Structure formats: C-alpha cells, structure tokens
C-alpha cells in the first residue's frame, strides 16, 4: 500500500504542476493588459501628432506657393506693359544696323535689285548664303540683276570699286542703287518685314518666267567668236583677242540683262 500511495503521489504531482503552469500562462494579471493598452494609446497619440505636423507643413507650403502665384500689382503690370515693345525696338535696331552705310550707291540701278554672287561651290558656306539670298528675293517675283563674279571677273572689280574694299564676302545686295549688305542683312530685313517694303513698286515678272535665250543663266556664248575668245583680223592677218566677250567667251544675255 505504501508503494501504491507513493506512485499515486508521483502521478498526481505532474498534473498539478501542469495545471498551475496553465493558470499562470492564461491568467495574466490585469496590470499587464493595462500597461500594453496604455503603450498602444501613447503610440497612437504620437502617430497622430506626427500626422498633424506633416499636415501643417503641407498647408504652410501651399500657402507659400499661393502667395508666389498671386496676380501682379498695378505697378508690376505697368512695368510689364512698358517692356512689351522691346521686340519692336530690337527689330528697329537690327534694321538700322543693316542700313547704316547709306552713302554707298551703285549707279544706274535705281529701278532694280542687283545681287553680286558666285555659282561656284568651292566654299560651301558662301554658296549656301548666295543661294539663300537669291531664293528670298526671287520669292517676291521682282526682276533681279544677278551678277555672277565666277562667270565674269569684271563684276568682282566693279564690286570692289563700289565698296572701296580689297576683300568682300559674297553675296552683296543693292536695292534701288542703295547698298543693303550681305546674307545676314538680307535675312534680318526679311524677318522683320522690311525687305518687302523696300521691294514694293519694282517691276514684277510673271509666275514661272524663265528667259528663253539664256535659261536664267544670264550669259550666252559670244556671237563674234562663238566662245573661242579669238577672231581673225584680216588687216593684220592674225588672230586677236575678241573684245566683245569675257575671259570665258561669254556675253551678258541681251534679253534679261538690259
């Protein structure tokens, strides 16, 4: 019996210890829950405080942006209205800079436009400027006296004598005998609308007009020497240089270069 009672006590002790342990696990004191709830509440209040701070920051930034985008005062609008004509002032200054030297004139060309240019493509920039100026002025369909210095060296000498310079860039434009300038001057005058005013009243050629004699090349072969630059002098019985044509055996077209 004594052994049986000892076994019983041994078997009962584990059950009681397990039961007590379960009670200690599930039966937490009320202070534990109160402390955890308090920590959660404090954490929530701290999060709310941070959210309020962020909202206040965003609202302050909005107010600053709205104040920056506020409409201008009357004084500011007056100053802006005063500055608006600056574009026209700049345009006038560009036109005046293009027409500074009005003392240079080309005699005998008061009724036409004269362009000194080159048709050679040796220097790409020069060729492009010459082509651009010719196309701008041809767009107004006025009669143009185009003088190609690569086809006749006399034009180069003529231009240097008129401008009084040893070296001149191409193209060079004269309107009604008045010196206008090079490619940049013509482009600026065209941009501000001054070129159209200067060309108004000049003879206009029909749309699609092309000279039947030279094909707008402005030159034809010499009729005296057939482009050979030489002729036979019967009196002296020898070949001589043809006085009618240029160094290339060409003469100006009598139809379109009158």
C-alpha positions as semicolon CSV with decimal commas, in nm:
position;residue;x (nm);y (nm);z (nm)
1;X;0,000;0,000;0,000
2;X;0,281;0,230;0,082
3;X;0,431;0,180;-0,263
4;X;0,095;0,236;-0,428
5;X;0,043;0,561;-0,239
6;X;0,389;0,678;-0,340
7;X;0,312;0,608;-0,704
8;X;-0,016;0,791;-0,671
9;X;0,156;1,094;-0,527
10;X;0,415;1,087;-0,802
11;X;0,145;1,058;-1,067
12;X;-0,060;1,341;-0,918
13;X;0,228;1,585;-0,884
14;X;0,285;1,632;-1,259
15;X;-0,085;1,702;-1,321
16;X;-0,095;1,967;-1,055
17;X;0,220;2,132;-1,188
18;X;0,081;2,136;-1,543
19;X;-0,244;2,284;-1,420
20;X;-0,066;2,552;-1,224
21;X;0,153;2,636;-1,523
22;X;-0,153;2,671;-1,748
23;X;-0,310;2,901;-1,496
24;X;-0,001;3,116;-1,489
25;X;0,004;3,131;-1,871
26;X;-0,362;3,224;-1,931
27;X;-0,441;3,407;-1,613
28;X;-0,230;3,719;-1,667
29;X;-0,262;3,995;-1,415
30;X;-0,479;4,293;-1,503
31;X;-0,181;4,527;-1,480
32;X;-0,020;4,362;-1,781
33;X;-0,318;4,441;-2,005
34;X;-0,343;4,790;-1,871
35;X;0,023;4,861;-1,944
36;X;0,003;4,722;-2,300
37;X;-0,315;4,920;-2,374
38;X;-0,152;5,233;-2,241
39;X;0,152;5,186;-2,461
40;X;-0,074;5,138;-2,764
41;X;-0,267;5,453;-2,682
42;X;0,053;5,652;-2,639
43;X;0,186;5,518;-2,969
44;X;-0,138;5,615;-3,143
45;X;-0,126;5,963;-2,996
46;X;0,234;6,003;-3,110
47;X;0,139;5,892;-3,466
48;X;-0,150;6,142;-3,467
49;X;0,090;6,413;-3,360
50;X;0,328;6,331;-3,644
51;X;0,041;6,332;-3,896
52;X;-0,071;6,673;-3,770
53;X;0,282;6,807;-3,807
54;X;0,302;6,679;-4,165
55;X;-0,037;6,831;-4,247
56;X;0,070;7,164;-4,105
57;X;0,390;7,151;-4,314
58;X;0,194;7,081;-4,635
59;X;-0,056;7,357;-4,559
60;X;0,225;7,606;-4,500
61;X;0,390;7,510;-4,833
62;X;0,056;7,554;-5,010
63;X;0,013;7,899;-4,864
64;X;0,363;7,999;-4,974
65;X;0,300;7,875;-5,329
66;X;-0,031;8,058;-5,345
67;X;0,134;8,376;-5,233
68;X;0,403;8,334;-5,502
69;X;0,145;8,285;-5,780
70;X;-0,057;8,585;-5,671
71;X;-0,151;8,825;-5,956
72;X;0,083;9,118;-6,012
73;X;0,010;9,461;-5,877
74;X;-0,076;9,757;-6,092
75;X;0,280;9,883;-6,076
76;X;0,409;9,547;-6,198
77;X;0,157;9,539;-6,483
78;X;0,261;9,889;-6,583
79;X;0,626;9,790;-6,588
80;X;0,543;9,481;-6,796
81;X;0,343;9,689;-7,042
82;X;0,637;9,924;-7,073
83;X;0,870;9,638;-7,153
84;X;0,649;9,481;-7,421
85;X;0,765;9,700;-7,714
86;X;1,123;9,579;-7,661
87;X;1,084;9,339;-7,953
88;X;0,998;9,620;-8,191
89;X;1,292;9,822;-8,057
90;X;1,522;9,528;-8,128
91;X;1,378;9,493;-8,478
92;X;1,428;9,863;-8,544
93;X;1,785;9,843;-8,419
94;X;1,854;9,547;-8,648
95;X;1,709;9,735;-8,948
96;X;1,908;10,048;-8,867
97;X;2,226;9,842;-8,828
98;X;2,164;9,688;-9,171
99;X;2,116;10,029;-9,330
100;X;2,389;10,225;-9,155
101;X;2,605;10,294;-9,461
102;X;2,362;10,467;-9,697
103;X;2,638;10,661;-9,873
104;X;2,735;10,361;-10,089
105;X;2,533;10,356;-10,409
106;X;2,551;10,165;-10,737
107;X;2,498;10,400;-11,030
108;X;2,240;10,319;-11,294
109;X;2,043;10,067;-11,087
110;X;1,767;10,283;-10,933
111;X;1,494;10,063;-11,085
112;X;1,619;9,716;-10,996
113;X;1,774;9,476;-10,749
114;X;2,138;9,381;-10,805
115;X;2,298;9,075;-10,645
116;X;2,669;9,002;-10,666
117;X;2,717;8,630;-10,603
118;X;2,907;8,321;-10,709
119;X;2,774;7,998;-10,856
120;X;3,087;7,801;-10,770
121;X;3,060;7,550;-10,484
122;X;3,423;7,568;-10,373
123;X;3,328;7,722;-10,036
124;X;3,011;7,562;-9,912
125;X;2,905;7,840;-9,671
126;X;2,946;8,110;-9,937
127;X;2,748;7,910;-10,192
128;X;2,466;7,844;-9,942
129;X;2,444;8,213;-9,848
130;X;2,431;8,316;-10,214
131;X;2,161;8,060;-10,290
132;X;1,954;8,160;-9,985
133;X;1,960;8,531;-10,072
134;X;1,868;8,465;-10,434
135;X;1,573;8,247;-10,329
136;X;1,449;8,506;-10,076
137;X;1,445;8,786;-10,332
138;X;1,308;8,566;-10,609
139;X;1,018;8,484;-10,378
140;X;0,892;8,840;-10,430
141;X;0,898;8,784;-10,811
142;X;1,081;9,110;-10,880
143;X;1,324;9,145;-11,167
144;X;1,675;9,077;-11,036
145;X;2,004;9,167;-11,198
146;X;2,222;8,874;-11,091
147;X;2,593;8,932;-11,142
148;X;2,796;8,613;-11,110
149;X;3,160;8,703;-11,043
150;X;3,269;8,346;-11,117
151;X;3,143;8,388;-11,474
152;X;3,284;8,736;-11,527
153;X;3,575;8,880;-11,327
154;X;3,472;9,235;-11,431
155;X;3,189;9,210;-11,177
156;X;3,437;9,149;-10,897
157;X;3,639;9,456;-10,991
158;X;3,318;9,658;-11,014
159;X;3,205;9,549;-10,666
160;X;3,542;9,622;-10,506
161;X;3,546;9,971;-10,661
162;X;3,194;10,048;-10,536
163;X;3,255;9,929;-10,179
164;X;3,611;10,060;-10,167
165;X;3,749;9,739;-10,017
166;X;4,014;9,489;-10,115
167;X;3,826;9,181;-9,995
168;X;3,449;9,139;-9,994
169;X;3,236;8,846;-9,884
170;X;2,952;8,723;-10,102
171;X;2,668;8,780;-10,163
172;X;2,627;9,160;-10,174
173;X;2,289;9,319;-10,246
174;X;2,184;9,660;-10,381
175;X;1,819;9,768;-10,391
176;X;1,730;10,075;-10,600
177;X;2,102;10,155;-10,614
178;X;2,134;10,162;-10,232
179;X;2,376;9,925;-10,064
180;X;2,195;9,675;-9,833
181;X;2,466;9,433;-9,729
182;X;2,533;9,062;-9,722
183;X;2,334;8,750;-9,640
184;X;2,276;8,832;-9,271
185;X;2,143;9,180;-9,351
186;X;1,901;9,045;-9,612
187;X;1,777;8,771;-9,377
188;X;1,718;9,015;-9,092
189;X;1,530;9,257;-9,317
190;X;1,318;8,970;-9,445
191;X;1,236;8,851;-9,090
192;X;1,108;9,191;-8,975
193;X;0,915;9,255;-9,300
194;X;1,128;9,550;-9,408
195;X;1,252;9,378;-9,724
196;X;0,901;9,355;-9,869
197;X;0,852;9,729;-9,818
198;X;1,182;9,806;-9,991
199;X;1,093;9,590;-10,293
200;X;0,744;9,730;-10,335
201;X;0,696;9,912;-10,666
202;X;0,971;9,732;-10,857
203;X;0,888;9,554;-11,186
204;X;0,742;9,208;-11,126
205;X;0,792;8,916;-11,362
206;X;0,518;8,663;-11,441
207;X;0,496;8,342;-11,236
208;X;0,723;8,069;-11,369
209;X;0,900;8,305;-11,608
210;X;1,231;8,178;-11,750
211;X;1,439;8,362;-12,008
212;X;1,409;8,179;-12,341
213;X;1,751;8,288;-12,461
214;X;1,977;8,203;-12,165
215;X;1,754;7,993;-11,939
216;X;1,818;8,236;-11,647
217;X;2,193;8,171;-11,672
218;X;2,241;8,543;-11,753
219;X;2,514;8,461;-12,006
220;X;2,528;8,326;-12,360
221;X;2,825;8,237;-12,589
222;X;2,974;8,525;-12,776
223;X;2,833;8,566;-13,128
224;X;3,151;8,715;-13,270
225;X;3,394;8,440;-13,171
226;X;3,147;8,160;-13,079
227;X;3,303;8,140;-12,735
228;X;3,662;8,090;-12,857
229;X;3,770;8,441;-12,734
230;X;3,964;8,491;-13,061
231;X;3,890;8,625;-13,406
232;X;4,093;8,662;-13,725
233;X;4,194;9,016;-13,813
234;X;4,209;9,035;-14,192
235;X;4,403;9,360;-14,193
236;X;4,682;9,229;-13,975
237;X;4,625;8,871;-14,090
238;X;4,649;8,728;-13,740
239;X;4,436;8,602;-13,455
240;X;4,342;8,854;-13,190
241;X;4,155;8,855;-12,860
242;X;3,782;8,909;-12,902
243;X;3,687;9,242;-12,741
244;X;3,318;9,153;-12,706
245;X;3,330;8,859;-12,462
246;X;3,479;8,799;-12,119
247;X;3,752;8,558;-12,013
248;X;3,513;8,267;-12,052
249;X;3,398;8,356;-12,405
250;X;3,056;8,472;-12,279
251;X;2,849;8,786;-12,305
252;X;2,555;8,901;-12,097
253;X;2,214;8,793;-12,213
254;X;2,058;9,087;-12,402
255;X;1,705;8,978;-12,310
256;X;1,712;8,951;-11,929
257;X;2,010;9,177;-11,852
258;X;1,905;9,504;-12,011
